[in-house]
Amino acid sequence: MVDKKQKVLVLEPNKVGGELGDRSVGTLKTICYDYDECRKALVTMVIIDELPFNFVEGKGLRLFSRTLQPRFDVPSRFTVMRDCLKLYVEKKKRLKRAFKGQRLCLTTDTWTLIQNINYMSLTTHWIDNEWNLHKRILNFYQVFNHMGETIGQVIENCLLDWGIDKLLTVTVKTMQALIVLLFHI
């Protein structure tokens, strides 16, 4: 019988190559199995590695997971999808708080795929109070066309959704888009 609260001793590696080029091995710490932390790690892997949700239902992952930690039941693709959405909402709230009081710079780009589908991305850049430069993609849209009116409406909706009210600069691809955009924001 296994005590579910039993901890395991692990070696947490230090970052290699500090200011003096230190190459220390790491720090010992104790950890305990936590199902919720395993789910968060699984969702993070799906997002970082851009895996499809049905990846979690593959026989290989289930075998690997059962071998690595028999107590972890791999959730369904629908649960992983909900967890990804939940993580997105949490990160968006945190990012909205980071935007408060900041003057943001927006950059947008549009392109058309070979299938004649138009897309637009909206990226923001800002410098925080400690003079650190930040860059985040706010939205990625499928748009009907590359016209200034369309771009302006999409950006306006995005700014309203994110609660952004202080802009320092806006960079767009064409002058026509910029002129129409100015009427929207």
Backbone as JSON Lines, residues from 0, in Angstrom:
{"i":0,"aa":"M","n":[0.85,-1.19,0.0],"ca":[0.0,0.0,0.0],"c":[0.89,1.25,0.0]}
{"i":1,"aa":"V","n":[0.51,2.23,-0.82],"ca":[1.3,3.45,-0.96],"c":[0.6,4.59,-0.23]}
{"i":2,"aa":"D","n":[1.38,5.32,0.55],"ca":[0.85,6.51,1.23],"c":[0.76,7.63,0.19]}
{"i":3,"aa":"K","n":[-0.46,8.14,-0.06],"ca":[-0.66,9.15,-1.09],"c":[-0.01,10.48,-0.74]}
{"i":4,"aa":"K","n":[0.33,10.68,0.53],"ca":[0.96,11.93,0.93],"c":[2.47,11.82,1.01]}
{"i":5,"aa":"Q","n":[3.01,10.65,0.64],"ca":[4.44,10.44,0.68],"c":[5.13,11.36,-0.33]}
{"i":6,"aa":"K","n":[6.21,11.96,0.1],"ca":[6.95,12.88,-0.76],"c":[8.15,12.17,-1.36]}
{"i":7,"aa":"V","n":[8.6,12.71,-2.48],"ca":[9.75,12.17,-3.19],"c":[10.81,13.24,-3.25]}
{"i":8,"aa":"L","n":[12.05,12.84,-3.07],"ca":[13.17,13.76,-3.13],"c":[13.62,13.89,-4.59]}
{"i":9,"aa":"V","n":[13.68,15.13,-5.09],"ca":[14.09,15.37,-6.48],"c":[15.16,16.45,-6.52]}
{"i":10,"aa":"L","n":[15.9,16.45,-7.61],"ca":[16.92,17.46,-7.82],"c":[16.39,18.46,-8.84]}
{"i":11,"aa":"E","n":[16.2,19.71,-8.41],"ca":[15.74,20.77,-9.3],"c":[16.95,21.5,-9.84]}
{"i":12,"aa":"P","n":[17.19,21.41,-11.16],"ca":[18.42,22.02,-11.72],"c":[18.38,23.54,-11.65]}
{"i":13,"aa":"N","n":[19.56,24.11,-11.4],"ca":[19.7,25.57,-11.42],"c":[19.89,26.0,-12.87]}
{"i":14,"aa":"K","n":[19.66,27.27,-13.13],"ca":[19.93,27.8,-14.46],"c":[21.43,27.77,-14.69]}
{"i":15,"aa":"V","n":[21.81,27.28,-15.86],"ca":[23.22,27.15,-16.19],"c":[23.76,28.49,-16.67]}
{"i":16,"aa":"G","n":[24.95,28.82,-16.21],"ca":[25.64,30.0,-16.73],"c":[25.11,31.3,-16.19]}
{"i":17,"aa":"G","n":[25.22,31.51,-14.89],"ca":[24.83,32.77,-14.3],"c":[25.83,33.85,-14.64]}
{"i":18,"aa":"E","n":[25.84,34.9,-13.84],"ca":[26.72,36.03,-14.11],"c":[28.2,35.63,-14.11]}
{"i":19,"aa":"L","n":[28.55,34.7,-13.24],"ca":[29.93,34.25,-13.15],"c":[30.16,32.94,-13.89]}
{"i":20,"aa":"G","n":[29.17,32.51,-14.65],"ca":[29.31,31.27,-15.38],"c":[29.17,30.04,-14.5]}
{"i":21,"aa":"D","n":[28.46,30.19,-13.37],"ca":[28.27,29.08,-12.44],"c":[27.59,27.9,-13.14]}
{"i":22,"aa":"R","n":[28.05,26.74,-12.81],"ca":[27.44,25.54,-13.37],"c":[27.09,24.6,-12.21]}
{"i":23,"aa":"S","n":[26.47,25.16,-11.16],"ca":[26.11,24.33,-10.02],"c":[25.01,23.35,-10.44]}
{"i":24,"aa":"V","n":[24.98,22.22,-9.79],"ca":[24.11,21.13,-10.18],"c":[22.64,21.46,-9.95]}
{"i":25,"aa":"G","n":[22.28,21.9,-8.77],"ca":[20.89,22.19,-8.5],"c":[20.6,22.17,-7.01]}
{"i":26,"aa":"T","n":[19.3,22.1,-6.7],"ca":[18.84,22.14,-5.34],"c":[17.93,20.94,-5.09]}
{"i":27,"aa":"L","n":[18.09,20.31,-3.93],"ca":[17.21,19.22,-3.55],"c":[15.92,19.77,-2.98]}
{"i":28,"aa":"K","n":[14.81,19.16,-3.37],"ca":[13.53,19.54,-2.8],"c":[12.61,18.33,-2.78]}
{"i":29,"aa":"T","n":[11.56,18.42,-2.01],"ca":[10.6,17.31,-1.93],"c":[9.34,17.69,-2.68]}
{"i":30,"aa":"I","n":[8.77,16.72,-3.37],"ca":[7.51,16.95,-4.07],"c":[6.54,15.84,-3.73]}
{"i":31,"aa":"C","n":[5.28,16.12,-3.93],"ca":[4.23,15.15,-3.69],"c":[3.35,15.11,-4.94]}
{"i":32,"aa":"Y","n":[2.85,13.95,-5.29],"ca":[1.98,13.82,-6.46],"c":[0.75,14.71,-6.29]}
{"i":33,"aa":"D","n":[0.44,15.48,-7.32],"ca":[-0.72,16.37,-7.29],"c":[-1.41,16.26,-8.65]}
{"i":34,"aa":"Y","n":[-2.6,15.69,-8.67],"ca":[-3.33,15.48,-9.91],"c":[-3.57,16.78,-10.66]}
{"i":35,"aa":"D","n":[-3.95,17.84,-9.94],"ca":[-4.22,19.13,-10.59],"c":[-2.97,19.71,-11.24]}
{"i":36,"aa":"E","n":[-1.82,19.57,-10.59],"ca":[-0.56,20.05,-11.17],"c":[-0.22,19.26,-12.43]}
{"i":37,"aa":"C","n":[-0.51,17.97,-12.42],"ca":[-0.26,17.14,-13.61],"c":[-1.15,17.6,-14.77]}
{"i":38,"aa":"R","n":[-2.41,17.91,-14.47],"ca":[-3.31,18.41,-15.52],"c":[-2.82,19.73,-16.08]}
{"i":39,"aa":"K","n":[-2.37,20.62,-15.2],"ca":[-1.84,21.91,-15.67],"c":[-0.62,21.7,-16.56]}
{"i":40,"aa":"A","n":[0.25,20.79,-16.16],"ca":[1.44,20.51,-16.96],"c":[1.06,19.92,-18.32]}
{"i":41,"aa":"L","n":[0.04,19.06,-18.35],"ca":[-0.42,18.48,-19.61],"c":[-0.97,19.57,-20.53]}
{"i":42,"aa":"V","n":[-1.77,20.48,-19.99],"ca":[-2.34,21.57,-20.78],"c":[-1.23,22.48,-21.29]}
{"i":43,"aa":"T","n":[-0.26,22.77,-20.46],"ca":[0.87,23.6,-20.86],"c":[1.63,22.94,-22.01]}
{"i":44,"aa":"M","n":[1.82,21.62,-21.93],"ca":[2.51,20.9,-23.0],"c":[1.72,20.99,-24.3]}
{"i":45,"aa":"V","n":[0.4,20.81,-24.23],"ca":[-0.44,20.88,-25.42],"c":[-0.31,22.26,-26.07]}
{"i":46,"aa":"I","n":[-0.29,23.31,-25.26],"ca":[-0.21,24.67,-25.78],"c":[1.18,24.96,-26.34]}
{"i":47,"aa":"I","n":[2.22,24.7,-25.57],"ca":[3.59,25.02,-25.99],"c":[3.97,24.25,-27.25]}
{"i":48,"aa":"D","n":[3.64,22.98,-27.29],"ca":[4.02,22.14,-28.43],"c":[2.99,22.17,-29.55]}
{"i":49,"aa":"E","n":[1.94,22.99,-29.39],"ca":[0.89,23.16,-30.41],"c":[0.32,21.81,-30.85]}
{"i":50,"aa":"L","n":[-0.04,21.0,-29.85],"ca":[-0.56,19.66,-30.12],"c":[-2.08,19.71,-30.29]}
{"i":51,"aa":"P","n":[-2.63,18.84,-31.1],"ca":[-4.09,18.77,-31.21],"c":[-4.66,18.18,-29.91]}
{"i":52,"aa":"F","n":[-5.89,18.55,-29.59],"ca":[-6.5,18.07,-28.35],"c":[-6.6,16.55,-28.31]}
{"i":53,"aa":"N","n":[-6.81,15.92,-29.46],"ca":[-6.95,14.46,-29.45],"c":[-5.63,13.75,-29.17]}
{"i":54,"aa":"F","n":[-4.53,14.48,-29.08],"ca":[-3.24,13.9,-28.71],"c":[-3.34,13.15,-27.4]}
{"i":55,"aa":"V","n":[-4.13,13.67,-26.46],"ca":[-4.22,13.06,-25.13],"c":[-4.95,11.73,-25.15]}
{"i":56,"aa":"E","n":[-5.62,11.41,-26.25],"ca":[-6.33,10.13,-26.33],"c":[-5.51,9.07,-27.06]}
{"i":57,"aa":"G","n":[-4.29,9.4,-27.43],"ca":[-3.42,8.43,-28.11],"c":[-2.91,7.35,-27.18]}
{"i":58,"aa":"K","n":[-2.73,6.17,-27.72],"ca":[-2.26,5.03,-26.93],"c":[-0.86,5.27,-26.38]}
{"i":59,"aa":"G","n":[-0.01,5.91,-27.17],"ca":[1.36,6.16,-26.74],"c":[1.44,7.05,-25.51]}
{"i":60,"aa":"L","n":[0.69,8.15,-25.51],"ca":[0.7,9.05,-24.35],"c":[0.13,8.34,-23.12]}
{"i":61,"aa":"R","n":[-0.94,7.59,-23.31],"ca":[-1.55,6.88,-22.17],"c":[-0.58,5.86,-21.58]}
{"i":62,"aa":"L","n":[0.16,5.14,-22.43],"ca":[1.15,4.18,-21.95],"c":[2.26,4.91,-21.22]}
{"i":63,"aa":"F","n":[2.77,5.99,-21.81],"ca":[3.83,6.77,-21.18],"c":[3.38,7.31,-19.83]}
{"i":64,"aa":"S","n":[2.17,7.87,-19.79],"ca":[1.64,8.45,-18.55],"c":[1.46,7.38,-17.48]}
{"i":65,"aa":"R","n":[0.94,6.23,-17.86],"ca":[0.71,5.14,-16.9],"c":[2.05,4.63,-16.35]}
{"i":66,"aa":"T","n":[3.07,4.61,-17.2],"ca":[4.4,4.17,-16.77],"c":[5.03,5.21,-15.84]}
{"i":67,"aa":"L","n":[4.9,6.47,-16.19],"ca":[5.5,7.55,-15.43],"c":[4.82,7.75,-14.08]}
{"i":68,"aa":"Q","n":[3.49,7.79,-14.08],"ca":[2.72,8.01,-12.85],"c":[1.4,7.25,-12.96]}
{"i":69,"aa":"P","n":[1.35,6.03,-12.42],"ca":[0.14,5.21,-12.56],"c":[-1.13,5.84,-11.99]}
{"i":70,"aa":"R","n":[-0.97,6.77,-11.04],"ca":[-2.16,7.38,-10.44],"c":[-2.79,8.47,-11.32]}
{"i":71,"aa":"F","n":[-2.08,8.91,-12.36],"ca":[-2.61,9.99,-13.21],"c":[-3.46,9.42,-14.33]}
{"i":72,"aa":"D","n":[-4.75,9.73,-14.3],"ca":[-5.65,9.36,-15.38],"c":[-5.65,10.51,-16.38]}
{"i":73,"aa":"V","n":[-5.2,10.23,-17.59],"ca":[-5.14,11.27,-18.62],"c":[-6.57,11.7,-18.95]}
{"i":74,"aa":"P","n":[-6.86,13.01,-18.86],"ca":[-8.22,13.48,-19.13],"c":[-8.55,13.38,-20.62]}
{"i":75,"aa":"S","n":[-9.83,13.49,-20.93],"ca":[-10.28,13.44,-22.32],"c":[-9.88,14.72,-23.05]}
{"i":76,"aa":"R","n":[-10.0,14.69,-24.37],"ca":[-9.67,15.88,-25.17],"c":[-10.6,17.03,-24.84]}
{"i":77,"aa":"F","n":[-11.84,16.73,-24.45],"ca":[-12.79,17.8,-24.11],"c":[-12.38,18.47,-22.8]}
{"i":78,"aa":"T","n":[-11.9,17.68,-21.85],"ca":[-11.43,18.25,-20.58],"c":[-10.19,19.11,-20.82]}
{"i":79,"aa":"V","n":[-9.27,18.62,-21.65],"ca":[-8.06,19.39,-21.96],"c":[-8.43,20.69,-22.67]}
{"i":80,"aa":"M","n":[-9.41,20.62,-23.58],"ca":[-9.86,21.82,-24.29],"c":[-10.43,22.85,-23.28]}
{"i":81,"aa":"R","n":[-11.24,22.38,-22.35],"ca":[-11.79,23.28,-21.32],"c":[-10.68,23.85,-20.44]}
{"i":82,"aa":"D","n":[-9.7,23.02,-20.1],"ca":[-8.58,23.5,-19.29],"c":[-7.76,24.55,-20.04]}
{"i":83,"aa":"C","n":[-7.58,24.38,-21.35],"ca":[-6.86,25.37,-22.16],"c":[-7.62,26.69,-22.17]}
{"i":84,"aa":"L","n":[-8.92,26.62,-22.35],"ca":[-9.74,27.83,-22.35],"c":[-9.69,28.51,-20.98]}
{"i":85,"aa":"K","n":[-9.75,27.73,-19.93],"ca":[-9.67,28.29,-18.57],"c":[-8.33,28.99,-18.35]}
{"i":86,"aa":"L","n":[-7.24,28.36,-18.82],"ca":[-5.92,28.97,-18.7],"c":[-5.84,30.27,-19.5]}
{"i":87,"aa":"Y","n":[-6.45,30.28,-20.71],"ca":[-6.48,31.48,-21.53],"c":[-7.2,32.63,-20.79]}
{"i":88,"aa":"V","n":[-8.33,32.32,-20.19],"ca":[-9.1,33.35,-19.47],"c":[-8.29,33.89,-18.3]}
{"i":89,"aa":"E","n":[-7.61,33.0,-17.57],"ca":[-6.78,33.45,-16.44],"c":[-5.63,34.34,-16.92]}
{"i":90,"aa":"K","n":[-4.96,33.94,-17.98],"ca":[-3.84,34.72,-18.51],"c":[-4.33,36.07,-19.06]}
{"i":91,"aa":"K","n":[-5.52,36.06,-19.68],"ca":[-6.06,37.3,-20.23],"c":[-6.37,38.29,-19.1]}
{"i":92,"aa":"K","n":[-6.93,37.81,-18.0],"ca":[-7.21,38.69,-16.86],"c":[-5.91,39.29,-16.32]}
{"i":93,"aa":"R","n":[-4.89,38.45,-16.2],"ca":[-3.61,38.92,-15.7],"c":[-3.0,39.95,-16.64]}
{"i":94,"aa":"L","n":[-3.12,39.71,-17.93],"ca":[-2.59,40.64,-18.93],"c":[-3.36,41.96,-18.92]}
{"i":95,"aa":"K","n":[-4.66,41.9,-18.75],"ca":[-5.46,43.13,-18.66],"c":[-4.99,43.98,-17.49]}
{"i":96,"aa":"R","n":[-4.69,43.33,-16.36],"ca":[-4.18,44.08,-15.19],"c":[-2.82,44.7,-15.51]}
{"i":97,"aa":"A","n":[-1.98,43.99,-16.27],"ca":[-0.67,44.54,-16.63],"c":[-0.8,45.74,-17.55]}
{"i":98,"aa":"F","n":[-1.87,45.8,-18.34],"ca":[-2.1,46.91,-19.26],"c":[-2.54,48.19,-18.55]}
{"i":99,"aa":"K","n":[-3.1,48.08,-17.36],"ca":[-3.63,49.25,-16.65],"c":[-2.54,50.3,-16.46]}
{"i":100,"aa":"G","n":[-2.83,51.49,-16.93],"ca":[-1.91,52.61,-16.77],"c":[-0.76,52.62,-17.77]}
{"i":101,"aa":"Q","n":[-0.71,51.66,-18.66],"ca":[0.37,51.58,-19.64],"c":[-0.06,52.21,-20.96]}
{"i":102,"aa":"R","n":[0.86,52.85,-21.64],"ca":[0.63,53.32,-23.0],"c":[1.16,52.24,-23.93]}
{"i":103,"aa":"L","n":[0.28,51.72,-24.75],"ca":[0.61,50.56,-25.57],"c":[0.85,50.94,-27.02]}
{"i":104,"aa":"C","n":[1.69,50.16,-27.67],"ca":[1.94,50.3,-29.1],"c":[1.33,49.08,-29.78]}
{"i":105,"aa":"L","n":[0.56,49.31,-30.83],"ca":[-0.08,48.21,-31.56],"c":[0.57,48.04,-32.92]}
{"i":106,"aa":"T","n":[0.69,46.79,-33.32],"ca":[1.16,46.45,-34.66],"c":[0.18,45.44,-35.22]}
{"i":107,"aa":"T","n":[-0.2,45.65,-36.46],"ca":[-1.1,44.7,-37.1],"c":[-0.52,44.27,-38.44]}
{"i":108,"aa":"D","n":[-0.87,43.06,-38.82],"ca":[-0.43,42.56,-40.12],"c":[-1.56,41.71,-40.68]}
{"i":109,"aa":"T","n":[-1.71,41.75,-41.99],"ca":[-2.72,40.94,-42.66],"c":[-2.06,40.15,-43.77]}
{"i":110,"aa":"W","n":[-2.61,39.02,-44.09],"ca":[-2.1,38.2,-45.18],"c":[-3.2,37.27,-45.67]}
{"i":111,"aa":"T","n":[-2.99,36.72,-46.84],"ca":[-3.94,35.82,-47.46],"c":[-3.25,34.49,-47.73]}
{"i":112,"aa":"L","n":[-3.89,33.42,-47.33],"ca":[-3.36,32.08,-47.59],"c":[-3.63,31.69,-49.04]}
{"i":113,"aa":"I","n":[-3.0,30.63,-49.46],"ca":[-3.19,30.15,-50.83],"c":[-4.64,29.73,-51.08]}
{"i":114,"aa":"Q","n":[-5.38,29.38,-50.0],"ca":[-6.79,29.02,-50.12],"c":[-7.69,30.25,-50.2]}
{"i":115,"aa":"N","n":[-7.09,31.44,-50.32],"ca":[-7.81,32.71,-50.4],"c":[-8.56,33.03,-49.1]}
{"i":116,"aa":"I","n":[-7.95,32.7,-47.96],"ca":[-8.5,33.04,-46.65],"c":[-7.64,34.15,-46.07]}
{"i":117,"aa":"N","n":[-8.27,35.23,-45.62],"ca":[-7.57,36.4,-45.08],"c":[-7.43,36.29,-43.56]}
{"i":118,"aa":"Y","n":[-6.27,36.64,-43.06],"ca":[-6.03,36.65,-41.62],"c":[-5.4,37.97,-41.2]}
{"i":119,"aa":"M","n":[-5.56,38.28,-39.92],"ca":[-4.98,39.49,-39.35],"c":[-4.53,39.17,-37.93]}
{"i":120,"aa":"S","n":[-3.35,39.64,-37.58],"ca":[-2.89,39.51,-36.19],"c":[-2.74,40.91,-35.6]}
{"i":121,"aa":"L","n":[-2.94,40.98,-34.3],"ca":[-2.8,42.24,-33.58],"c":[-1.87,42.0,-32.41]}
{"i":122,"aa":"T","n":[-0.75,42.71,-32.41],"ca":[0.28,42.54,-31.39],"c":[0.45,43.85,-30.63]}
{"i":123,"aa":"T","n":[0.68,43.76,-29.33],"ca":[0.95,44.96,-28.55],"c":[2.34,44.88,-27.94]}
{"i":124,"aa":"H","n":[2.97,46.05,-27.83],"ca":[4.29,46.18,-27.21],"c":[4.16,47.28,-26.15]}
{"i":125,"aa":"W","n":[4.86,47.1,-25.04],"ca":[4.88,48.15,-24.02],"c":[6.1,47.97,-23.13]}
{"i":126,"aa":"I","n":[6.45,49.05,-22.46],"ca":[7.57,49.04,-21.51],"c":[6.98,49.25,-20.13]}
{"i":127,"aa":"D","n":[7.29,48.33,-19.22],"ca":[6.72,48.43,-17.87],"c":[7.51,49.43,-17.03]}
{"i":128,"aa":"N","n":[7.13,49.55,-15.77],"ca":[7.75,50.54,-14.87],"c":[9.21,50.24,-14.58]}
{"i":129,"aa":"E","n":[9.65,49.0,-14.78],"ca":[11.06,48.63,-14.59],"c":[11.83,48.68,-15.91]}
{"i":130,"aa":"W","n":[11.27,49.25,-16.94],"ca":[11.87,49.42,-18.25],"c":[12.12,48.08,-18.98]}
{"i":131,"aa":"N","n":[11.23,47.13,-18.73],"ca":[11.29,45.86,-19.45],"c":[10.34,45.92,-20.64]}
{"i":132,"aa":"L","n":[10.84,45.55,-21.82],"ca":[10.02,45.53,-23.02],"c":[9.19,44.25,-23.05]}
{"i":133,"aa":"H","n":[7.89,44.4,-23.31],"ca":[6.98,43.25,-23.4],"c":[6.32,43.24,-24.77]}
{"i":134,"aa":"K","n":[6.0,42.04,-25.24],"ca":[5.32,41.87,-26.52],"c":[4.33,40.73,-26.36]}
{"i":135,"aa":"R","n":[3.08,40.96,-26.73],"ca":[2.06,39.92,-26.65],"c":[1.16,39.99,-27.88]}
{"i":136,"aa":"I","n":[0.81,38.84,-28.4],"ca":[-0.19,38.78,-29.47],"c":[-1.55,38.83,-28.79]}
{"i":137,"aa":"L","n":[-2.33,39.86,-29.1],"ca":[-3.65,40.02,-28.49],"c":[-4.69,39.14,-29.16]}
{"i":138,"aa":"N","n":[-4.69,39.17,-30.48],"ca":[-5.71,38.41,-31.21],"c":[-5.18,38.0,-32.57]}
{"i":139,"aa":"F","n":[-5.8,36.96,-33.06],"ca":[-5.52,36.43,-34.39],"c":[-6.89,36.2,-35.02]}
{"i":140,"aa":"Y","n":[-7.19,36.92,-36.08],"ca":[-8.53,36.92,-36.66],"c":[-8.53,36.4,-38.09]}
{"i":141,"aa":"Q","n":[-9.65,35.81,-38.46],"ca":[-9.93,35.6,-39.87],"c":[-10.78,36.79,-40.29]}
{"i":142,"aa":"V","n":[-10.35,37.52,-41.32],"ca":[-11.07,38.71,-41.77],"c":[-11.54,38.52,-43.2]}
{"i":143,"aa":"F","n":[-12.54,39.31,-43.59],"ca":[-13.12,39.18,-44.93],"c":[-12.21,39.76,-46.01]}
{"i":144,"aa":"N","n":[-11.5,40.85,-45.66],"ca":[-10.64,41.5,-46.64],"c":[-9.57,42.31,-45.91]}
{"i":145,"aa":"H","n":[-8.74,42.98,-46.67],"ca":[-7.64,43.77,-46.11],"c":[-7.95,45.27,-46.14]}
{"i":146,"aa":"M","n":[-9.2,45.61,-46.29],"ca":[-9.61,47.01,-46.4],"c":[-9.47,47.71,-45.04]}
{"i":147,"aa":"G","n":[-9.21,49.01,-45.11],"ca":[-9.05,49.8,-43.9],"c":[-10.25,49.74,-42.98]}
{"i":148,"aa":"E","n":[-11.45,49.75,-43.55],"ca":[-12.68,49.68,-42.75],"c":[-12.74,48.39,-41.93]}
{"i":149,"aa":"T","n":[-12.41,47.29,-42.56],"ca":[-12.42,45.99,-41.87],"c":[-11.37,45.96,-40.76]}
{"i":150,"aa":"I","n":[-10.17,46.39,-41.09],"ca":[-9.09,46.41,-40.1],"c":[-9.45,47.32,-38.93]}
{"i":151,"aa":"G","n":[-10.02,48.48,-39.23],"ca":[-10.43,49.42,-38.19],"c":[-11.46,48.83,-37.25]}
{"i":152,"aa":"Q","n":[-12.47,48.16,-37.8],"ca":[-13.51,47.54,-36.97],"c":[-12.93,46.45,-36.08]}
{"i":153,"aa":"V","n":[-12.07,45.63,-36.65],"ca":[-11.47,44.54,-35.88],"c":[-10.62,45.09,-34.74]}
{"i":154,"aa":"I","n":[-9.81,46.1,-35.02],"ca":[-8.96,46.69,-33.98],"c":[-9.81,47.36,-32.9]}
{"i":155,"aa":"E","n":[-10.85,48.08,-33.32],"ca":[-11.74,48.72,-32.35],"c":[-12.37,47.69,-31.43]}
{"i":156,"aa":"N","n":[-12.87,46.6,-31.99],"ca":[-13.48,45.55,-31.17],"c":[-12.47,44.93,-30.22]}
{"i":157,"aa":"C","n":[-11.26,44.74,-30.7],"ca":[-10.2,44.17,-29.86],"c":[-9.85,45.1,-28.7]}
{"i":158,"aa":"L","n":[-9.72,46.39,-28.99],"ca":[-9.41,47.36,-27.92],"c":[-10.5,47.39,-26.87]}
{"i":159,"aa":"L","n":[-11.75,47.33,-27.3],"ca":[-12.87,47.31,-26.36],"c":[-12.85,46.03,-25.53]}
{"i":160,"aa":"D","n":[-12.61,44.9,-26.18],"ca":[-12.57,43.61,-25.49],"c":[-11.48,43.57,-24.44]}
{"i":161,"aa":"W","n":[-10.31,44.11,-24.75],"ca":[-9.18,44.09,-23.82],"c":[-9.19,45.26,-22.84]}
{"i":162,"aa":"G","n":[-10.11,46.22,-23.03],"ca":[-10.17,47.37,-22.13],"c":[-8.97,48.31,-22.3]}
{"i":163,"aa":"I","n":[-8.45,48.37,-23.51],"ca":[-7.28,49.23,-23.78],"c":[-7.76,50.62,-24.16]}
{"i":164,"aa":"D","n":[-7.28,51.63,-23.4],"ca":[-7.72,53.0,-23.68],"c":[-6.55,53.97,-23.89]}
{"i":165,"aa":"K","n":[-5.31,53.51,-23.71],"ca":[-4.16,54.38,-23.92],"c":[-3.25,53.77,-24.99]}
{"i":166,"aa":"L","n":[-3.19,54.45,-26.12],"ca":[-2.32,54.01,-27.2],"c":[-1.23,55.05,-27.43]}
{"i":167,"aa":"L","n":[-0.04,54.57,-27.67],"ca":[1.07,55.46,-28.0],"c":[1.28,55.48,-29.51]}
{"i":168,"aa":"T","n":[1.32,54.3,-30.13],"ca":[1.49,54.22,-31.58],"c":[0.65,53.07,-32.13]}
{"i":169,"aa":"V","n":[0.35,53.18,-33.42],"ca":[-0.33,52.11,-34.16],"c":[0.41,51.96,-35.48]}
{"i":170,"aa":"T","n":[0.84,50.74,-35.77],"ca":[1.55,50.47,-37.02],"c":[0.73,49.52,-37.86]}
{"i":171,"aa":"V","n":[0.42,49.95,-39.09],"ca":[-0.34,49.11,-40.02],"c":[0.44,49.05,-41.34]}
{"i":172,"aa":"K","n":[0.0,48.16,-42.2],"ca":[0.74,47.9,-43.44],"c":[0.57,49.0,-44.5]}
{"i":173,"aa":"T","n":[-0.64,49.54,-44.61],"ca":[-0.89,50.5,-45.68],"c":[-1.4,51.82,-45.13]}
{"i":174,"aa":"M","n":[-1.17,52.89,-45.86],"ca":[-1.63,54.22,-45.47],"c":[-3.15,54.28,-45.47]}
{"i":175,"aa":"Q","n":[-3.8,53.63,-46.43],"ca":[-5.26,53.62,-46.5],"c":[-5.84,53.03,-45.22]}
{"i":176,"aa":"A","n":[-5.26,51.92,-44.77],"ca":[-5.73,51.28,-43.54],"c":[-5.55,52.21,-42.35]}
{"i":177,"aa":"L","n":[-4.43,52.92,-42.3],"ca":[-4.17,53.83,-41.19],"c":[-5.18,54.97,-41.16]}
{"i":178,"aa":"I","n":[-5.49,55.54,-42.29],"ca":[-6.43,56.66,-42.35],"c":[-7.81,56.22,-41.86]}
{"i":179,"aa":"V","n":[-8.29,55.09,-42.34],"ca":[-9.61,54.6,-41.92],"c":[-9.57,54.19,-40.45]}
{"i":180,"aa":"L","n":[-8.46,53.6,-40.01],"ca":[-8.31,53.17,-38.63],"c":[-8.44,54.34,-37.66]}
{"i":181,"aa":"L","n":[-7.9,55.49,-38.03],"ca":[-7.96,56.65,-37.16],"c":[-9.38,57.07,-36.83]}
{"i":182,"aa":"F","n":[-10.32,56.82,-37.75],"ca":[-11.71,57.15,-37.48],"c":[-12.37,56.19,-36.51]}
{"i":183,"aa":"H","n":[-11.78,55.02,-36.34],"ca":[-12.38,54.02,-35.45],"c":[-11.87,54.12,-34.02]}
{"i":184,"aa":"I","n":[-10.64,54.59,-33.83],"ca":[-10.1,54.61,-32.47],"c":[-9.91,55.98,-31.93]}
